[in-house]
Amino acid sequence: MLRYAIRRLLVSIPTLLAISFVVFALLDLAPSDPTANLPLTIPPEVREKIRLSLGLGEPFAIRYVKWLQQFLINEPLSVFEQMTGLTVGDGERLRVLSWATRSPVTDLIVERLPQTLWVVGMSYVIAVLIAVPIGVISAYRQYSIFDQVGTFISMLGFSIPTFFTGLLLIVIFSVWLGWLPSIYDTTHVVNSWGSFWFQVKQMAMPTMVLALANASQISRFMRASMLDNLNQDYVRTARAKGVKERTVVLLHVLRNSLIPVVTVIALGVPTIFGGAIVTEQIFRVNGIGQLLIVGIESNDIPLVQTLTFIFAVLIVIFNLIADLLYGVLDPRIRYD
């Protein structure tokens, strides 16, 4: 498996390079001007100097190579230095700067990431913990009341968009009952039991909205996969041999049924880091999704390029993790 993982990582390198070129080219060739939001009183020659200071006067190929070097080498080294306090080399290196704030893009992302992980990450964990048992029980007790209720709730989660459920929860729990805050306070610091309880309350609604949407999808995949395996010959053989029903379901059927579900779960993890754009906007969560919206609205091309490429990298990595988990769940799969 180690050789397979190394081989896949090596194959991923040209894939990511191709993606980086497409992302950079599409956004760089877009009709955007970093001086568009500056006052109209600024003379044209000053605007041109600003463009040149941002590197826009250089050829496309040179700008792409510089951006790639900054993203793959300079930014990771800078983050490493900030985390460890150590200095690599002289510590002076060119970084990817935001056109709007003139701050390093990576610093902006690191600043927003905790808010996204608190809300979106927690909702995904809750969704997986809820969806797998619901899918297993719904399939094992097909057409029972539990299955009917689970199917109904899943259809609601599928059909109703998150912006509607978010507004509905705000009306019920914030306006009518007054139990939960409707706006997420990103400056809140957890340093006591009271502050922790407030953090739980302000996370409750955005987490519930996202958990409902994610759990609906995963539980449907889990139920369908379980139904396929429950009718297989190896299940009838195990039951004929007198194997306990719990062992048949939880050890044999569940393990084989998790193979397609793992793909859905693994490929959904990068969306955590991408943030739930609509939900973050509704509850004013100052996360990665909102940062992407701000970057698009302000034509901040370096910020949008970096975020888009990070999402691509995460998708490739978690796709590889899903492939490796296949071998763990199904011993028949060999990577030699």
C-alpha positions as CSV (number, residue, x, y, z in Angstrom):
1,M,0.0,0.0,0.0
2,L,2.9,2.3,0.7
3,R,4.2,1.9,-2.9
4,Y,0.7,2.5,-4.2
5,A,0.4,5.7,-2.1
6,I,3.8,7.0,-3.3
7,R,2.9,6.2,-6.9
8,R,-0.4,8.0,-6.6
9,L,1.3,11.0,-5.0
10,L,3.7,11.2,-7.9
11,V,0.9,10.9,-10.4
12,S,-0.9,13.7,-8.6
13,I,2.0,16.2,-9.2
14,P,1.4,16.7,-12.9
15,T,-2.4,16.7,-12.2
16,L,-2.0,19.5,-9.7
17,L,0.3,21.4,-12.0
18,A,-2.2,21.2,-14.8
19,I,-5.0,22.4,-12.5
20,S,-2.8,25.3,-11.2
21,F,-2.1,26.4,-14.8
22,V,-5.8,26.4,-15.7
23,V,-6.8,28.2,-12.5
24,F,-4.1,30.8,-12.9
25,A,-4.8,31.3,-16.6
26,L,-8.6,31.6,-16.3
27,L,-8.4,34.2,-13.5
28,D,-5.4,36.0,-14.8
29,L,-7.0,36.5,-18.3
30,A,-10.3,37.7,-16.8
31,P,-11.0,41.4,-17.4
32,S,-10.2,42.7,-13.9
33,D,-8.3,45.8,-12.8
34,P,-6.7,46.0,-9.4
35,T,-7.0,49.8,-9.5
36,A,-10.7,49.8,-10.4
37,N,-11.8,50.4,-6.8
38,L,-9.3,53.3,-6.3
39,P,-10.6,57.0,-6.4
40,L,-11.1,58.4,-9.9
41,T,-8.9,61.4,-9.0
42,I,-5.8,59.2,-9.2
43,P,-3.9,60.0,-12.4
44,P,-3.5,57.3,-15.1
45,E,0.3,57.2,-14.7
46,V,0.0,56.5,-11.0
47,R,-2.5,53.7,-11.7
48,E,0.0,52.2,-14.2
49,K,2.8,52.4,-11.6
50,I,0.5,50.5,-9.2
51,R,-0.2,47.8,-11.8
52,L,3.6,47.5,-12.4
53,S,4.2,47.2,-8.7
54,L,1.8,44.3,-8.5
55,G,3.8,42.5,-11.2
56,L,1.2,42.9,-14.0
57,G,3.8,44.3,-16.4
58,E,5.7,41.0,-16.6
59,P,4.9,38.3,-19.2
60,F,2.2,35.7,-18.4
61,A,4.7,32.8,-18.1
62,I,6.9,34.6,-15.6
63,R,4.0,35.7,-13.5
64,Y,2.7,32.0,-13.4
65,V,6.1,30.6,-12.4
66,K,6.5,33.3,-9.7
67,W,3.0,32.6,-8.3
68,L,3.7,28.8,-8.3
69,Q,7.0,29.4,-6.4
70,Q,5.2,31.7,-3.9
71,F,2.4,29.2,-3.4
72,L,4.4,26.0,-3.1
73,I,7.6,27.2,-1.4
74,N,7.4,30.7,0.1
75,E,3.9,30.4,1.7
76,P,4.5,27.0,3.4
77,L,7.9,28.3,4.7
78,S,6.2,31.4,6.1
79,V,3.5,29.4,7.8
80,F,6.1,27.1,9.3
81,E,8.1,30.0,10.6
82,Q,4.9,31.5,12.2
83,M,4.0,28.2,13.8
84,T,7.4,27.3,15.2
85,G,9.1,30.7,15.6
86,L,12.1,29.4,13.6
87,T,13.6,31.3,10.7
88,V,14.5,29.5,7.4
89,G,17.2,31.3,5.5
90,D,17.1,35.1,5.9
91,G,13.3,35.0,6.3
92,E,12.9,37.5,3.3
93,R,10.8,36.0,0.6
94,L,8.1,37.2,-1.8
95,R,4.6,36.2,-0.8
96,V,1.2,36.1,-2.5
97,L,-0.3,39.4,-1.6
98,S,-4.0,40.3,-1.7
99,W,-4.7,43.2,-4.0
100,A,-7.4,44.5,-1.7
101,T,-5.7,44.5,1.7
102,R,-2.0,44.1,0.7
103,S,-1.8,41.4,3.3
104,P,-0.4,37.9,2.6
105,V,-3.2,35.7,1.3
106,T,-2.2,32.8,3.4
107,D,-2.4,34.9,6.6
108,L,-6.0,35.9,5.7
109,I,-6.9,32.2,5.1
110,V,-5.2,31.1,8.4
111,E,-7.1,33.9,10.2
112,R,-10.5,32.7,8.8
113,L,-9.9,29.0,9.0
114,P,-10.8,28.4,12.7
115,Q,-14.3,29.9,12.3
116,T,-15.0,27.6,9.3
117,L,-13.7,24.6,11.1
118,W,-15.7,25.3,14.2
119,V,-19.0,25.5,12.3
120,V,-18.6,23.6,9.0
121,G,-16.2,21.0,10.3
122,M,-18.4,20.3,13.4
123,S,-21.5,20.0,11.2
124,Y,-19.8,17.4,8.9
125,V,-18.7,15.3,11.9
126,I,-22.2,15.4,13.3
127,A,-23.7,14.6,9.9
128,V,-21.5,11.5,9.5
129,L,-22.2,10.3,13.0
130,I,-25.9,10.6,12.4
131,A,-26.2,9.5,8.8
132,V,-24.4,6.1,9.0
133,P,-26.6,4.6,11.8
134,I,-29.7,6.0,10.2
135,G,-28.7,4.5,6.8
136,V,-27.9,1.1,8.4
137,I,-31.2,0.9,10.4
138,S,-33.3,2.1,7.5
139,A,-31.9,-0.5,5.2
140,Y,-32.2,-3.3,7.8
141,R,-35.7,-2.4,8.6
142,Q,-36.8,-1.5,5.1
143,Y,-40.3,0.0,4.8
144,S,-40.7,0.2,8.6
145,I,-41.8,3.4,10.4
146,F,-38.2,4.3,11.1
147,D,-37.3,3.9,7.4
148,Q,-40.3,6.0,6.4
149,V,-39.5,8.8,8.8
150,G,-35.8,8.7,7.9
151,T,-36.7,8.9,4.2
152,F,-39.0,11.8,4.8
153,I,-36.4,13.8,6.7
154,S,-33.8,13.0,4.1
155,M,-36.0,14.2,1.3
156,L,-36.5,17.4,3.3
157,G,-32.8,17.8,3.6
158,F,-32.3,17.2,-0.1
159,S,-35.2,19.4,-1.3
160,I,-35.0,22.5,0.9
161,P,-32.0,24.7,0.2
162,T,-29.8,25.7,3.2
163,F,-30.6,29.4,2.9
164,F,-34.3,28.6,3.5
165,T,-33.7,26.3,6.5
166,G,-31.3,28.9,7.9
167,L,-33.8,31.7,7.7
168,L,-36.5,29.3,9.1
169,L,-34.4,28.5,12.1
170,I,-33.6,32.1,12.7
171,V,-37.3,33.0,12.7
172,I,-38.2,30.2,15.1
173,F,-35.2,30.1,17.5
174,S,-34.1,33.7,17.4
175,V,-37.2,35.8,16.7
176,W,-40.0,33.8,18.2
177,L,-38.3,31.9,21.0
178,G,-35.2,34.1,21.6
179,W,-33.1,31.1,22.5
180,L,-30.2,31.4,20.0
181,P,-28.3,34.4,18.5
182,S,-28.9,34.9,14.8
183,I,-25.5,36.5,14.1
184,Y,-22.2,34.6,14.8
185,D,-19.8,36.6,16.9
186,T,-16.4,35.8,15.4
187,T,-14.6,37.9,18.1
188,H,-16.0,35.7,20.9
189,V,-13.3,34.1,23.1
190,V,-14.0,30.9,25.0
191,N,-12.4,31.2,28.5
192,S,-15.1,30.1,30.9
193,W,-18.1,27.9,31.2
194,G,-20.4,30.8,30.3
195,S,-18.4,31.7,27.2
196,F,-18.3,28.1,26.2
197,W,-22.1,27.8,26.5
198,F,-22.5,31.0,24.4
199,Q,-20.2,29.4,21.7
200,V,-22.4,26.3,21.6
201,K,-25.5,28.4,21.3
202,Q,-24.2,30.5,18.4
203,M,-22.9,27.4,16.6
204,A,-26.2,25.5,17.0
205,M,-28.2,26.9,14.1
206,P,-25.5,27.0,11.3
207,T,-24.3,23.5,12.4
208,M,-27.8,22.1,12.3
209,V,-28.5,23.6,8.9
210,L,-25.4,22.1,7.4
211,A,-25.6,18.8,9.3
212,L,-29.2,18.2,7.9
213,A,-28.0,18.8,4.3
214,N,-24.9,16.5,4.6
215,A,-26.6,13.8,6.7
216,S,-29.5,13.5,4.1
217,Q,-27.0,12.8,1.3
218,I,-24.8,10.4,3.2
219,S,-27.7,8.4,4.8
220,R,-29.2,7.8,1.4
221,F,-26.0,6.4,0.1
222,M,-25.6,4.3,3.2
223,R,-29.1,2.9,2.9
224,A,-28.8,2.0,-0.8
225,S,-25.4,0.4,-0.3
226,M,-26.7,-1.7,2.7
227,L,-29.7,-2.9,0.7
228,D,-27.4,-4.1,-2.1
229,N,-25.3,-6.1,0.3
230,L,-28.1,-7.5,2.4
231,N,-29.3,-9.5,-0.6
232,Q,-25.9,-10.9,-1.5
233,D,-25.1,-14.7,-1.4
234,Y,-22.4,-14.3,1.3
235,V,-25.0,-12.8,3.7
236,R,-27.3,-15.8,3.2
237,T,-24.4,-18.2,3.6
238,A,-23.3,-16.5,6.8
239,R,-26.9,-16.7,8.2
240,A,-27.1,-20.4,7.1
241,K,-23.9,-21.2,9.0
242,G,-25.5,-19.8,12.2
243,V,-23.5,-16.6,12.5
244,K,-25.2,-14.1,14.8
245,E,-27.4,-11.5,13.0
246,R,-25.5,-8.6,14.7
247,T,-22.2,-10.0,13.4
248,V,-23.6,-10.5,9.9
249,V,-24.9,-6.9,9.8
250,L,-22.2,-5.0,11.6
251,L,-19.1,-7.0,10.6
252,H,-19.8,-8.3,7.1
253,V,-22.5,-6.2,5.5
254,L,-21.6,-2.8,7.1
255,R,-17.9,-3.2,6.2
256,N,-18.6,-3.9,2.5
257,S,-21.3,-1.2,2.3
258,L,-19.0,1.5,3.6
259,I,-16.8,1.3,0.4
260,P,-19.0,3.6,-1.8
261,V,-20.0,5.7,1.2
262,V,-16.3,6.4,2.0
263,T,-15.9,8.1,-1.4
264,V,-18.9,10.4,-0.7
265,I,-17.6,11.2,2.8
266,A,-13.9,11.7,1.7
267,L,-14.8,13.9,-1.3
268,G,-17.1,15.9,1.0
269,V,-14.3,16.8,3.4
270,P,-12.7,19.5,1.1
271,T,-16.0,21.3,1.2
272,I,-15.4,21.9,4.9
273,F,-12.4,24.0,4.1
274,G,-14.2,25.7,1.3
275,G,-16.8,26.7,3.8
276,A,-20.5,26.8,3.3
277,I,-20.7,30.0,1.4
278,V,-24.5,30.6,1.7
279,T,-24.7,29.5,5.3
280,E,-21.8,31.6,6.4
281,Q,-23.4,34.6,4.7
282,I,-26.7,34.1,6.5
283,F,-25.3,33.7,10.0
284,R,-22.4,36.2,9.4
285,V,-19.7,33.6,10.1
286,N,-16.4,35.2,9.2
287,G,-15.0,32.1,7.5
288,I,-13.3,30.9,4.3
289,G,-16.5,31.0,2.3
290,Q,-17.2,34.6,3.1
291,L,-13.5,35.4,2.3
292,L,-14.0,33.9,-1.2
293,I,-17.1,36.0,-1.7
294,V,-15.2,39.1,-0.7
295,G,-12.4,38.2,-3.0
296,I,-14.7,37.8,-6.0
297,E,-16.6,41.0,-5.3
298,S,-13.4,43.0,-5.0
299,N,-11.6,41.4,-8.0
300,D,-8.9,40.2,-5.7
301,I,-7.4,37.8,-8.2
302,P,-4.5,36.5,-6.0
303,L,-6.9,35.6,-3.2
304,V,-9.4,33.8,-5.5
305,Q,-6.5,32.0,-7.3
306,T,-5.0,30.7,-4.0
307,L,-8.4,29.6,-2.5
308,T,-9.4,27.8,-5.7
309,F,-6.1,26.0,-6.0
310,I,-6.2,25.0,-2.3
311,F,-9.6,23.4,-2.9
312,A,-8.2,21.5,-5.8
313,V,-5.3,20.2,-3.7
314,L,-7.7,19.1,-1.0
315,I,-9.9,17.2,-3.4
316,V,-6.9,15.3,-4.9
317,I,-5.6,14.5,-1.4
318,F,-8.9,13.2,0.0
319,N,-9.5,11.3,-3.3
320,L,-6.3,9.5,-2.6
321,I,-7.3,8.8,1.1
322,A,-10.6,7.3,-0.2
323,D,-8.7,5.0,-2.5
324,L,-6.4,3.8,0.4
325,L,-9.4,3.2,2.6
326,Y,-10.9,0.8,0.0
327,G,-8.1,-1.6,0.8
328,V,-8.7,-1.4,4.5
329,L,-12.4,-2.0,4.1
330,D,-12.1,-4.7,1.4
331,P,-9.1,-7.1,1.8
332,R,-9.8,-8.4,-1.8
333,I,-8.5,-5.1,-3.1
334,R,-4.7,-5.2,-3.7
335,Y,-2.5,-2.3,-4.8
336,D,0.5,-4.3,-6.1
